[in-house]
Amino acid sequence: MAEEKKPYQAAKPATAVKKTDEKLSFGQRTKKWWREMKSELKKVSWPGTKQVTNNTLVALVSMFISAVVLWGFDELAQMVIRLLIDIGA
């Protein structure tokens, strides 16, 4: 005998947090905000000292290389402009 297929039944809907219509005072909203922020910060995966040091070095080296490249383009542009001025004069 063939088994009968049961019709699809959706899972029970999650109960939503009931929102109150009353507006919280400034102090209550501030406390709630700090409490939620503190809760979220506990979930953050903070990097270790070695990773922070490595990332800092990579950033500094990248900035140094970019500065050297920009300086080189600037010097080249100055030379071209001086050459054009000397030719025109």
PyMOL Python script that loads the backbone (N, CA, C, O; Angstrom):
from pymol import cmd

cmd.read_pdbstr("""\
ATOM      1  N   MET A   1       0.813  -1.177   0.000  1.00  0.00           N
ATOM      2  CA  MET A   1       0.000   0.000   0.000  1.00  0.00           C
ATOM      3  C   MET A   1       0.866   1.253   0.000  1.00  0.00           C
ATOM      4  O   MET A   1       1.934   1.297   0.610  1.00  0.00           O
ATOM      5  N   ALA A   2       0.398   2.218  -0.666  1.00  0.00           N
ATOM      6  CA  ALA A   2       1.114   3.486  -0.719  1.00  0.00           C
ATOM      7  C   ALA A   2       0.786   4.308   0.517  1.00  0.00           C
ATOM      8  O   ALA A   2      -0.343   4.330   1.006  1.00  0.00           O
ATOM      9  N   GLU A   3       1.824   4.984   1.002  1.00  0.00           N
ATOM     10  CA  GLU A   3       1.600   5.817   2.180  1.00  0.00           C
ATOM     11  C   GLU A   3       0.924   7.109   1.757  1.00  0.00           C
ATOM     12  O   GLU A   3       1.229   7.671   0.706  1.00  0.00           O
ATOM     13  N   GLU A   4       0.017   7.562   2.576  1.00  0.00           N
ATOM     14  CA  GLU A   4      -0.656   8.817   2.288  1.00  0.00           C
ATOM     15  C   GLU A   4       0.249   9.968   2.699  1.00  0.00           C
ATOM     16  O   GLU A   4       0.856   9.957   3.770  1.00  0.00           O
ATOM     17  N   LYS A   5       0.323  10.964   1.817  1.00  0.00           N
ATOM     18  CA  LYS A   5       1.125  12.137   2.137  1.00  0.00           C
ATOM     19  C   LYS A   5       0.307  13.073   2.997  1.00  0.00           C
ATOM     20  O   LYS A   5      -0.853  13.365   2.708  1.00  0.00           O
ATOM     21  N   LYS A   6       0.933  13.533   4.054  1.00  0.00           N
ATOM     22  CA  LYS A   6       0.256  14.482   4.921  1.00  0.00           C
ATOM     23  C   LYS A   6       0.401  15.877   4.332  1.00  0.00           C
ATOM     24  O   LYS A   6       1.462  16.223   3.811  1.00  0.00           O
ATOM     25  N   PRO A   7      -0.635  16.663   4.408  1.00  0.00           N
ATOM     26  CA  PRO A   7      -0.514  18.033   3.875  1.00  0.00           C
ATOM     27  C   PRO A   7       0.511  18.824   4.689  1.00  0.00           C
ATOM     28  O   PRO A   7       0.693  18.596   5.885  1.00  0.00           O
ATOM     29  N   TYR A   8       1.176  19.763   4.001  1.00  0.00           N
ATOM     30  CA  TYR A   8       2.200  20.593   4.641  1.00  0.00           C
ATOM     31  C   TYR A   8       1.576  21.452   5.723  1.00  0.00           C
ATOM     32  O   TYR A   8       0.575  22.135   5.506  1.00  0.00           O
ATOM     33  N   GLN A   9       2.188  21.401   6.884  1.00  0.00           N
ATOM     34  CA  GLN A   9       1.719  22.233   7.976  1.00  0.00           C
ATOM     35  C   GLN A   9       2.865  23.157   8.380  1.00  0.00           C
ATOM     36  O   GLN A   9       3.953  22.707   8.737  1.00  0.00           O
ATOM     37  N   ALA A  10       2.599  24.430   8.318  1.00  0.00           N
ATOM     38  CA  ALA A  10       3.614  25.405   8.695  1.00  0.00           C
ATOM     39  C   ALA A  10       3.884  25.323  10.192  1.00  0.00           C
ATOM     40  O   ALA A  10       3.015  24.957  10.983  1.00  0.00           O
ATOM     41  N   ALA A  11       5.094  25.668  10.549  1.00  0.00           N
ATOM     42  CA  ALA A  11       5.451  25.687  11.971  1.00  0.00           C
ATOM     43  C   ALA A  11       4.619  26.752  12.679  1.00  0.00           C
ATOM     44  O   ALA A  11       4.136  27.707  12.071  1.00  0.00           O
ATOM     45  N   LYS A  12       4.476  26.556  13.954  1.00  0.00           N
ATOM     46  CA  LYS A  12       3.715  27.527  14.732  1.00  0.00           C
ATOM     47  C   LYS A  12       4.412  28.883  14.663  1.00  0.00           C
ATOM     48  O   LYS A  12       5.630  28.967  14.825  1.00  0.00           O
ATOM     49  N   PRO A  13       3.657  29.922  14.429  1.00  0.00           N
ATOM     50  CA  PRO A  13       4.301  31.242  14.347  1.00  0.00           C
ATOM     51  C   PRO A  13       4.886  31.649  15.700  1.00  0.00           C
ATOM     52  O   PRO A  13       4.324  31.377  16.761  1.00  0.00           O
ATOM     53  N   ALA A  14       6.032  32.309  15.613  1.00  0.00           N
ATOM     54  CA  ALA A  14       6.684  32.784  16.837  1.00  0.00           C
ATOM     55  C   ALA A  14       5.837  33.896  17.441  1.00  0.00           C
ATOM     56  O   ALA A  14       5.224  34.700  16.739  1.00  0.00           O
ATOM     57  N   THR A  15       5.829  33.907  18.732  1.00  0.00           N
ATOM     58  CA  THR A  15       5.066  34.967  19.387  1.00  0.00           C
ATOM     59  C   THR A  15       5.878  36.244  19.352  1.00  0.00           C
ATOM     60  O   THR A  15       7.025  36.281  19.798  1.00  0.00           O
ATOM     61  N   ALA A  16       5.291  37.258  18.833  1.00  0.00           N
ATOM     62  CA  ALA A  16       5.968  38.544  18.711  1.00  0.00           C
ATOM     63  C   ALA A  16       5.909  39.291  20.028  1.00  0.00           C
ATOM     64  O   ALA A  16       4.997  39.105  20.833  1.00  0.00           O
ATOM     65  N   VAL A  17       6.893  40.131  20.224  1.00  0.00           N
ATOM     66  CA  VAL A  17       6.902  40.964  21.417  1.00  0.00           C
ATOM     67  C   VAL A  17       5.804  42.001  21.260  1.00  0.00           C
ATOM     68  O   VAL A  17       5.713  42.686  20.242  1.00  0.00           O
ATOM     69  N   LYS A  18       4.994  42.101  22.263  1.00  0.00           N
ATOM     70  CA  LYS A  18       3.880  43.028  22.198  1.00  0.00           C
ATOM     71  C   LYS A  18       4.395  44.454  22.424  1.00  0.00           C
ATOM     72  O   LYS A  18       5.056  44.749  23.420  1.00  0.00           O
ATOM     73  N   LYS A  19       4.073  45.315  21.475  1.00  0.00           N
ATOM     74  CA  LYS A  19       4.489  46.704  21.603  1.00  0.00           C
ATOM     75  C   LYS A  19       3.420  47.459  22.376  1.00  0.00           C
ATOM     76  O   LYS A  19       2.219  47.285  22.169  1.00  0.00           O
ATOM     77  N   THR A  20       3.897  48.284  23.255  1.00  0.00           N
ATOM     78  CA  THR A  20       2.951  49.107  23.991  1.00  0.00           C
ATOM     79  C   THR A  20       2.757  50.418  23.251  1.00  0.00           C
ATOM     80  O   THR A  20       3.692  50.930  22.635  1.00  0.00           O
ATOM     81  N   ASP A  21       1.586  50.947  23.306  1.00  0.00           N
ATOM     82  CA  ASP A  21       1.279  52.186  22.617  1.00  0.00           C
ATOM     83  C   ASP A  21       1.795  53.408  23.367  1.00  0.00           C
ATOM     84  O   ASP A  21       1.928  54.488  22.791  1.00  0.00           O
ATOM     85  N   GLU A  22       2.085  53.234  24.649  1.00  0.00           N
ATOM     86  CA  GLU A  22       2.534  54.392  25.417  1.00  0.00           C
ATOM     87  C   GLU A  22       3.993  54.685  25.095  1.00  0.00           C
ATOM     88  O   GLU A  22       4.802  53.777  24.905  1.00  0.00           O
ATOM     89  N   LYS A  23       4.303  55.953  25.038  1.00  0.00           N
ATOM     90  CA  LYS A  23       5.659  56.378  24.732  1.00  0.00           C
ATOM     91  C   LYS A  23       6.483  56.422  26.016  1.00  0.00           C
ATOM     92  O   LYS A  23       6.045  56.924  27.051  1.00  0.00           O
ATOM     93  N   LEU A  24       7.704  55.872  25.905  1.00  0.00           N
ATOM     94  CA  LEU A  24       8.589  55.864  27.067  1.00  0.00           C
ATOM     95  C   LEU A  24       9.159  57.251  27.287  1.00  0.00           C
ATOM     96  O   LEU A  24       9.310  58.035  26.350  1.00  0.00           O
ATOM     97  N   SER A  25       9.471  57.539  28.531  1.00  0.00           N
ATOM     98  CA  SER A  25      10.084  58.833  28.843  1.00  0.00           C
ATOM     99  C   SER A  25      11.529  58.837  28.332  1.00  0.00           C
ATOM    100  O   SER A  25      12.077  57.790  27.986  1.00  0.00           O
ATOM    101  N   PHE A  26      12.130  60.009  28.290  1.00  0.00           N
ATOM    102  CA  PHE A  26      13.501  60.136  27.802  1.00  0.00           C
ATOM    103  C   PHE A  26      14.450  59.261  28.614  1.00  0.00           C
ATOM    104  O   PHE A  26      15.304  58.576  28.052  1.00  0.00           O
ATOM    105  N   GLY A  27      14.299  59.286  29.934  1.00  0.00           N
ATOM    106  CA  GLY A  27      15.164  58.489  30.802  1.00  0.00           C
ATOM    107  C   GLY A  27      15.002  56.993  30.554  1.00  0.00           C
ATOM    108  O   GLY A  27      15.988  56.256  30.533  1.00  0.00           O
ATOM    109  N   GLN A  28      13.764  56.543  30.366  1.00  0.00           N
ATOM    110  CA  GLN A  28      13.514  55.128  30.113  1.00  0.00           C
ATOM    111  C   GLN A  28      14.082  54.706  28.756  1.00  0.00           C
ATOM    112  O   GLN A  28      14.657  53.626  28.618  1.00  0.00           O
ATOM    113  N   ARG A  29      13.911  55.579  27.755  1.00  0.00           N
ATOM    114  CA  ARG A  29      14.465  55.257  26.436  1.00  0.00           C
ATOM    115  C   ARG A  29      15.980  55.200  26.487  1.00  0.00           C
ATOM    116  O   ARG A  29      16.593  54.346  25.847  1.00  0.00           O
ATOM    117  N   THR A  30      16.594  56.112  27.252  1.00  0.00           N
ATOM    118  CA  THR A  30      18.047  56.133  27.371  1.00  0.00           C
ATOM    119  C   THR A  30      18.551  54.867  28.050  1.00  0.00           C
ATOM    120  O   THR A  30      19.514  54.252  27.594  1.00  0.00           O
ATOM    121  N   LYS A  31      17.901  54.480  29.137  1.00  0.00           N
ATOM    122  CA  LYS A  31      18.291  53.257  29.840  1.00  0.00           C
ATOM    123  C   LYS A  31      18.148  52.040  28.934  1.00  0.00           C
ATOM    124  O   LYS A  31      19.015  51.166  28.913  1.00  0.00           O
ATOM    125  N   LYS A  32      17.051  51.990  28.187  1.00  0.00           N
ATOM    126  CA  LYS A  32      16.811  50.866  27.278  1.00  0.00           C
ATOM    127  C   LYS A  32      17.894  50.820  26.204  1.00  0.00           C
ATOM    128  O   LYS A  32      18.406  49.750  25.877  1.00  0.00           O
ATOM    129  N   TRP A  33      18.240  51.986  25.657  1.00  0.00           N
ATOM    130  CA  TRP A  33      19.265  52.043  24.624  1.00  0.00           C
ATOM    131  C   TRP A  33      20.595  51.538  25.155  1.00  0.00           C
ATOM    132  O   TRP A  33      21.243  50.724  24.497  1.00  0.00           O
ATOM    133  N   TRP A  34      21.022  51.998  26.331  1.00  0.00           N
ATOM    134  CA  TRP A  34      22.288  51.557  26.927  1.00  0.00           C
ATOM    135  C   TRP A  34      22.274  50.060  27.201  1.00  0.00           C
ATOM    136  O   TRP A  34      23.260  49.367  26.948  1.00  0.00           O
ATOM    137  N   ARG A  35      21.161  49.565  27.715  1.00  0.00           N
ATOM    138  CA  ARG A  35      21.037  48.137  28.021  1.00  0.00           C
ATOM    139  C   ARG A  35      21.172  47.306  26.736  1.00  0.00           C
ATOM    140  O   ARG A  35      21.874  46.295  26.731  1.00  0.00           O
ATOM    141  N   GLU A  36      20.511  47.719  25.658  1.00  0.00           N
ATOM    142  CA  GLU A  36      20.581  46.992  24.397  1.00  0.00           C
ATOM    143  C   GLU A  36      21.972  47.093  23.778  1.00  0.00           C
ATOM    144  O   GLU A  36      22.467  46.125  23.200  1.00  0.00           O
ATOM    145  N   MET A  37      22.607  48.268  23.896  1.00  0.00           N
ATOM    146  CA  MET A  37      23.952  48.441  23.360  1.00  0.00           C
ATOM    147  C   MET A  37      24.932  47.527  24.100  1.00  0.00           C
ATOM    148  O   MET A  37      25.777  46.885  23.476  1.00  0.00           O
ATOM    149  N   LYS A  38      24.818  47.473  25.412  1.00  0.00           N
ATOM    150  CA  LYS A  38      25.705  46.627  26.212  1.00  0.00           C
ATOM    151  C   LYS A  38      25.516  45.157  25.834  1.00  0.00           C
ATOM    152  O   LYS A  38      26.483  44.401  25.744  1.00  0.00           O
ATOM    153  N   SER A  39      24.273  44.765  25.615  1.00  0.00           N
ATOM    154  CA  SER A  39      23.973  43.396  25.220  1.00  0.00           C
ATOM    155  C   SER A  39      24.601  43.070  23.862  1.00  0.00           C
ATOM    156  O   SER A  39      25.149  41.983  23.681  1.00  0.00           O
ATOM    157  N   GLU A  40      24.525  44.000  22.913  1.00  0.00           N
ATOM    158  CA  GLU A  40      25.094  43.774  21.586  1.00  0.00           C
ATOM    159  C   GLU A  40      26.619  43.736  21.643  1.00  0.00           C
ATOM    160  O   GLU A  40      27.239  42.940  20.938  1.00  0.00           O
ATOM    161  N   LEU A  41      27.231  44.580  22.468  1.00  0.00           N
ATOM    162  CA  LEU A  41      28.689  44.597  22.556  1.00  0.00           C
ATOM    163  C   LEU A  41      29.238  43.301  23.143  1.00  0.00           C
ATOM    164  O   LEU A  41      30.375  42.928  22.853  1.00  0.00           O
ATOM    165  N   LYS A  42      28.453  42.614  23.956  1.00  0.00           N
ATOM    166  CA  LYS A  42      28.890  41.326  24.499  1.00  0.00           C
ATOM    167  C   LYS A  42      28.971  40.270  23.400  1.00  0.00           C
ATOM    168  O   LYS A  42      29.707  39.292  23.532  1.00  0.00           O
ATOM    169  N   LYS A  43      28.218  40.462  22.316  1.00  0.00           N
ATOM    170  CA  LYS A  43      28.190  39.501  21.212  1.00  0.00           C
ATOM    171  C   LYS A  43      29.343  39.708  20.232  1.00  0.00           C
ATOM    172  O   LYS A  43      29.586  38.855  19.379  1.00  0.00           O
ATOM    173  N   VAL A  44      30.054  40.828  20.343  1.00  0.00           N
ATOM    174  CA  VAL A  44      31.113  41.160  19.396  1.00  0.00           C
ATOM    175  C   VAL A  44      32.327  40.271  19.636  1.00  0.00           C
ATOM    176  O   VAL A  44      32.707  40.001  20.775  1.00  0.00           O
ATOM    177  N   SER A  45      32.921  39.828  18.542  1.00  0.00           N
ATOM    178  CA  SER A  45      34.148  39.048  18.617  1.00  0.00           C
ATOM    179  C   SER A  45      35.318  40.021  18.478  1.00  0.00           C
ATOM    180  O   SER A  45      35.656  40.433  17.368  1.00  0.00           O
ATOM    181  N   TRP A  46      35.932  40.385  19.596  1.00  0.00           N
ATOM    182  CA  TRP A  46      36.986  41.383  19.592  1.00  0.00           C
ATOM    183  C   TRP A  46      38.297  40.761  19.136  1.00  0.00           C
ATOM    184  O   TRP A  46      38.590  39.627  19.517  1.00  0.00           O
ATOM    185  N   PRO A  47      39.104  41.463  18.328  1.00  0.00           N
ATOM    186  CA  PRO A  47      40.382  40.913  17.871  1.00  0.00           C
ATOM    187  C   PRO A  47      41.416  40.907  18.994  1.00  0.00           C
ATOM    188  O   PRO A  47      41.349  41.694  19.938  1.00  0.00           O
ATOM    189  N   GLY A  48      42.352  40.010  18.861  1.00  0.00           N
ATOM    190  CA  GLY A  48      43.423  39.915  19.848  1.00  0.00           C
ATOM    191  C   GLY A  48      44.507  40.940  19.580  1.00  0.00           C
ATOM    192  O   GLY A  48      44.481  41.631  18.562  1.00  0.00           O
ATOM    193  N   THR A  49      45.458  41.039  20.492  1.00  0.00           N
ATOM    194  CA  THR A  49      46.542  42.012  20.384  1.00  0.00           C
ATOM    195  C   THR A  49      47.381  41.768  19.138  1.00  0.00           C
ATOM    196  O   THR A  49      47.777  42.714  18.457  1.00  0.00           O
ATOM    197  N   LYS A  50      47.654  40.500  18.839  1.00  0.00           N
ATOM    198  CA  LYS A  50      48.488  40.170  17.679  1.00  0.00           C
ATOM    199  C   LYS A  50      47.784  40.593  16.382  1.00  0.00           C
ATOM    200  O   LYS A  50      48.426  41.123  15.476  1.00  0.00           O
ATOM    201  N   GLN A  51      46.497  40.366  16.294  1.00  0.00           N
ATOM    202  CA  GLN A  51      45.755  40.734  15.095  1.00  0.00           C
ATOM    203  C   GLN A  51      45.670  42.252  14.937  1.00  0.00           C
ATOM    204  O   GLN A  51      45.786  42.770  13.826  1.00  0.00           O
ATOM    205  N   VAL A  52      45.469  42.962  16.040  1.00  0.00           N
ATOM    206  CA  VAL A  52      45.415  44.431  15.981  1.00  0.00           C
ATOM    207  C   VAL A  52      46.768  44.989  15.532  1.00  0.00           C
ATOM    208  O   VAL A  52      46.817  45.903  14.708  1.00  0.00           O
ATOM    209  N   THR A  53      47.856  44.449  16.065  1.00  0.00           N
ATOM    210  CA  THR A  53      49.199  44.893  15.686  1.00  0.00           C
ATOM    211  C   THR A  53      49.445  44.637  14.207  1.00  0.00           C
ATOM    212  O   THR A  53      49.962  45.503  13.502  1.00  0.00           O
ATOM    213  N   ASN A  54      49.076  43.452  13.733  1.00  0.00           N
ATOM    214  CA  ASN A  54      49.263  43.098  12.335  1.00  0.00           C
ATOM    215  C   ASN A  54      48.454  44.026  11.431  1.00  0.00           C
ATOM    216  O   ASN A  54      48.977  44.525  10.435  1.00  0.00           O
ATOM    217  N   ASN A  55      47.196  44.259  11.763  1.00  0.00           N
ATOM    218  CA  ASN A  55      46.349  45.132  10.954  1.00  0.00           C
ATOM    219  C   ASN A  55      46.872  46.571  10.938  1.00  0.00           C
ATOM    220  O   ASN A  55      46.806  47.253   9.916  1.00  0.00           O
ATOM    221  N   THR A  56      47.392  47.024  12.083  1.00  0.00           N
ATOM    222  CA  THR A  56      47.947  48.371  12.161  1.00  0.00           C
ATOM    223  C   THR A  56      49.179  48.504  11.275  1.00  0.00           C
ATOM    224  O   THR A  56      49.337  49.501  10.569  1.00  0.00           O
ATOM    225  N   LEU A  57      50.042  47.509  11.311  1.00  0.00           N
ATOM    226  CA  LEU A  57      51.236  47.542  10.463  1.00  0.00           C
ATOM    227  C   LEU A  57      50.866  47.535   8.984  1.00  0.00           C
ATOM    228  O   LEU A  57      51.458  48.273   8.196  1.00  0.00           O
ATOM    229  N   VAL A  58      49.912  46.725   8.606  1.00  0.00           N
ATOM    230  CA  VAL A  58      49.475  46.682   7.209  1.00  0.00           C
ATOM    231  C   VAL A  58      48.936  48.048   6.780  1.00  0.00           C
ATOM    232  O   VAL A  58      49.233  48.520   5.683  1.00  0.00           O
ATOM    233  N   ALA A  59      48.148  48.673   7.642  1.00  0.00           N
ATOM    234  CA  ALA A  59      47.584  49.994   7.324  1.00  0.00           C
ATOM    235  C   ALA A  59      48.689  51.039   7.180  1.00  0.00           C
ATOM    236  O   ALA A  59      48.662  51.842   6.248  1.00  0.00           O
ATOM    237  N   LEU A  60      49.663  51.036   8.097  1.00  0.00           N
ATOM    238  CA  LEU A  60      50.752  52.015   8.046  1.00  0.00           C
ATOM    239  C   LEU A  60      51.623  51.832   6.804  1.00  0.00           C
ATOM    240  O   LEU A  60      52.009  52.811   6.167  1.00  0.00           O
ATOM    241  N   VAL A  61      51.929  50.590   6.463  1.00  0.00           N
ATOM    242  CA  VAL A  61      52.740  50.317   5.273  1.00  0.00           C
ATOM    243  C   VAL A  61      51.978  50.743   4.016  1.00  0.00           C
ATOM    244  O   VAL A  61      52.565  51.322   3.102  1.00  0.00           O
ATOM    245  N   SER A  62      50.684  50.460   3.968  1.00  0.00           N
ATOM    246  CA  SER A  62      49.868  50.861   2.811  1.00  0.00           C
ATOM    247  C   SER A  62      49.831  52.371   2.673  1.00  0.00           C
ATOM    248  O   SER A  62      49.931  52.893   1.562  1.00  0.00           O
ATOM    249  N   MET A  63      49.687  53.079   3.780  1.00  0.00           N
ATOM    250  CA  MET A  63      49.678  54.543   3.728  1.00  0.00           C
ATOM    251  C   MET A  63      51.030  55.080   3.276  1.00  0.00           C
ATOM    252  O   MET A  63      51.085  56.034   2.500  1.00  0.00           O
ATOM    253  N   PHE A  64      52.118  54.485   3.747  1.00  0.00           N
ATOM    254  CA  PHE A  64      53.460  54.930   3.360  1.00  0.00           C
ATOM    255  C   PHE A  64      53.678  54.731   1.863  1.00  0.00           C
ATOM    256  O   PHE A  64      54.180  55.628   1.186  1.00  0.00           O
ATOM    257  N   ILE A  65      53.307  53.576   1.348  1.00  0.00           N
ATOM    258  CA  ILE A  65      53.473  53.290  -0.079  1.00  0.00           C
ATOM    259  C   ILE A  65      52.621  54.256  -0.909  1.00  0.00           C
ATOM    260  O   ILE A  65      53.078  54.768  -1.930  1.00  0.00           O
ATOM    261  N   SER A  66      51.390  54.501  -0.472  1.00  0.00           N
ATOM    262  CA  SER A  66      50.523  55.451  -1.188  1.00  0.00           C
ATOM    263  C   SER A  66      51.127  56.847  -1.179  1.00  0.00           C
ATOM    264  O   SER A  66      51.082  57.549  -2.189  1.00  0.00           O
ATOM    265  N   ALA A  67      51.688  57.253  -0.057  1.00  0.00           N
ATOM    266  CA  ALA A  67      52.304  58.586   0.046  1.00  0.00           C
ATOM    267  C   ALA A  67      53.499  58.696  -0.902  1.00  0.00           C
ATOM    268  O   ALA A  67      53.672  59.724  -1.557  1.00  0.00           O
ATOM    269  N   VAL A  68      54.314  57.660  -0.980  1.00  0.00           N
ATOM    270  CA  VAL A  68      55.481  57.681  -1.863  1.00  0.00           C
ATOM    271  C   VAL A  68      55.043  57.756  -3.332  1.00  0.00           C
ATOM    272  O   VAL A  68      55.622  58.505  -4.118  1.00  0.00           O
ATOM    273  N   VAL A  69      54.026  56.982  -3.691  1.00  0.00           N
ATOM    274  CA  VAL A  69      53.530  56.995  -5.070  1.00  0.00           C
ATOM    275  C   VAL A  69      52.973  58.376  -5.415  1.00  0.00           C
ATOM    276  O   VAL A  69      53.272  58.913  -6.481  1.00  0.00           O
ATOM    277  N   LEU A  70      52.166  58.954  -4.521  1.00  0.00           N
ATOM    278  CA  LEU A  70      51.624  60.287  -4.771  1.00  0.00           C
ATOM    279  C   LEU A  70      52.724  61.343  -4.861  1.00  0.00           C
ATOM    280  O   LEU A  70      52.663  62.239  -5.703  1.00  0.00           O
ATOM    281  N   TRP A  71      53.720  61.237  -4.000  1.00  0.00           N
ATOM    282  CA  TRP A  71      54.846  62.160  -4.041  1.00  0.00           C
ATOM    283  C   TRP A  71      55.572  62.045  -5.388  1.00  0.00           C
ATOM    284  O   TRP A  71      55.954  63.054  -5.982  1.00  0.00           O
ATOM    285  N   GLY A  72      55.756  60.814  -5.860  1.00  0.00           N
ATOM    286  CA  GLY A  72      56.419  60.591  -7.150  1.00  0.00           C
ATOM    287  C   GLY A  72      55.631  61.217  -8.296  1.00  0.00           C
ATOM    288  O   GLY A  72      56.218  61.864  -9.164  1.00  0.00           O
ATOM    289  N   PHE A  73      54.316  61.036  -8.313  1.00  0.00           N
ATOM    290  CA  PHE A  73      53.490  61.657  -9.356  1.00  0.00           C
ATOM    291  C   PHE A  73      53.557  63.177  -9.269  1.00  0.00           C
ATOM    292  O   PHE A  73      53.589  63.853 -10.297  1.00  0.00           O
ATOM    293  N   ASP A  74      53.577  63.713  -8.072  1.00  0.00           N
ATOM    294  CA  ASP A  74      53.655  65.163  -7.887  1.00  0.00           C
ATOM    295  C   ASP A  74      54.978  65.703  -8.423  1.00  0.00           C
ATOM    296  O   ASP A  74      54.995  66.715  -9.123  1.00  0.00           O
ATOM    297  N   GLU A  75      56.068  65.047  -8.107  1.00  0.00           N
ATOM    298  CA  GLU A  75      57.381  65.474  -8.598  1.00  0.00           C
ATOM    299  C   GLU A  75      57.434  65.398 -10.119  1.00  0.00           C
ATOM    300  O   GLU A  75      57.968  66.295 -10.770  1.00  0.00           O
ATOM    301  N   LEU A  76      56.884  64.336 -10.682  1.00  0.00           N
ATOM    302  CA  LEU A  76      56.864  64.179 -12.135  1.00  0.00           C
ATOM    303  C   LEU A  76      56.041  65.291 -12.781  1.00  0.00           C
ATOM    304  O   LEU A  76      56.446  65.842 -13.805  1.00  0.00           O
ATOM    305  N   ALA A  77      54.909  65.621 -12.204  1.00  0.00           N
ATOM    306  CA  ALA A  77      54.068  66.698 -12.735  1.00  0.00           C
ATOM    307  C   ALA A  77      54.794  68.039 -12.646  1.00  0.00           C
ATOM    308  O   ALA A  77      54.708  68.849 -13.569  1.00  0.00           O
ATOM    309  N   GLN A  78      55.502  68.280 -11.551  1.00  0.00           N
ATOM    310  CA  GLN A  78      56.264  69.532 -11.414  1.00  0.00           C
ATOM    311  C   GLN A  78      57.343  69.633 -12.487  1.00  0.00           C
ATOM    312  O   GLN A  78      57.545  70.697 -13.072  1.00  0.00           O
ATOM    313  N   MET A  79      58.032  68.527 -12.743  1.00  0.00           N
ATOM    314  CA  MET A  79      59.083  68.532 -13.754  1.00  0.00           C
ATOM    315  C   MET A  79      58.502  68.836 -15.136  1.00  0.00           C
ATOM    316  O   MET A  79      59.080  69.607 -15.903  1.00  0.00           O
ATOM    317  N   VAL A  80      57.356  68.227 -15.447  1.00  0.00           N
ATOM    318  CA  VAL A  80      56.719  68.457 -16.751  1.00  0.00           C
ATOM    319  C   VAL A  80      56.290  69.918 -16.873  1.00  0.00           C
ATOM    320  O   VAL A  80      56.504  70.534 -17.917  1.00  0.00           O
ATOM    321  N   ILE A  81      55.697  70.473 -15.840  1.00  0.00           N
ATOM    322  CA  ILE A  81      55.240  71.869 -15.889  1.00  0.00           C
ATOM    323  C   ILE A  81      56.418  72.813 -16.005  1.00  0.00           C
ATOM    324  O   ILE A  81      56.352  73.776 -16.768  1.00  0.00           O
ATOM    325  N   ARG A  82      57.510  72.567 -15.264  1.00  0.00           N
ATOM    326  CA  ARG A  82      58.709  73.410 -15.373  1.00  0.00           C
ATOM    327  C   ARG A  82      59.294  73.355 -16.778  1.00  0.00           C
ATOM    328  O   ARG A  82      59.728  74.366 -17.330  1.00  0.00           O
ATOM    329  N   LEU A  83      59.294  72.129 -17.355  1.00  0.00           N
ATOM    330  CA  LEU A  83      59.803  71.962 -18.706  1.00  0.00           C
ATOM    331  C   LEU A  83      58.969  72.751 -19.694  1.00  0.00           C
ATOM    332  O   LEU A  83      59.514  73.413 -20.577  1.00  0.00           O
ATOM    333  N   LEU A  84      57.642  72.688 -19.556  1.00  0.00           N
ATOM    334  CA  LEU A  84      56.753  73.434 -20.437  1.00  0.00           C
ATOM    335  C   LEU A  84      56.934  74.956 -20.278  1.00  0.00           C
ATOM    336  O   LEU A  84      56.890  75.695 -21.262  1.00  0.00           O
ATOM    337  N   ILE A  85      57.134  75.409 -19.048  1.00  0.00           N
ATOM    338  CA  ILE A  85      57.346  76.831 -18.792  1.00  0.00           C
ATOM    339  C   ILE A  85      58.673  77.277 -19.406  1.00  0.00           C
ATOM    340  O   ILE A  85      58.740  78.342 -20.019  1.00  0.00           O
ATOM    341  N   ASP A  86      59.737  76.469 -19.248  1.00  0.00           N
ATOM    342  CA  ASP A  86      61.045  76.807 -19.815  1.00  0.00           C
ATOM    343  C   ASP A  86      61.006  76.837 -21.333  1.00  0.00           C
ATOM    344  O   ASP A  86      61.648  77.687 -21.950  1.00  0.00           O
ATOM    345  N   ILE A  87      60.264  75.925 -21.942  1.00  0.00           N
ATOM    346  CA  ILE A  87      60.149  75.879 -23.400  1.00  0.00           C
ATOM    347  C   ILE A  87      59.393  77.129 -23.886  1.00  0.00           C
ATOM    348  O   ILE A  87      59.752  77.712 -24.909  1.00  0.00           O
ATOM    349  N   GLY A  88      58.360  77.532 -23.159  1.00  0.00           N
ATOM    350  CA  GLY A  88      57.546  78.675 -23.564  1.00  0.00           C
ATOM    351  C   GLY A  88      58.214  80.006 -23.349  1.00  0.00           C
ATOM    352  O   GLY A  88      57.839  80.988 -23.990  1.00  0.00           O
ATOM    353  N   ALA A  89      59.174  80.074 -22.484  1.00  0.00           N
ATOM    354  CA  ALA A  89      59.782  81.378 -22.161  1.00  0.00           C
ATOM    355  C   ALA A  89      60.949  81.719 -23.018  1.00  0.00           C
ATOM    356  O   ALA A  89      61.548  82.782 -22.851  1.00  0.00           O
TER     357      ALA A  89
END
""", "prot")
cmd.dss("prot")
cmd.show_as("cartoon", "prot")
cmd.util.cbc("prot")
cmd.orient("prot")
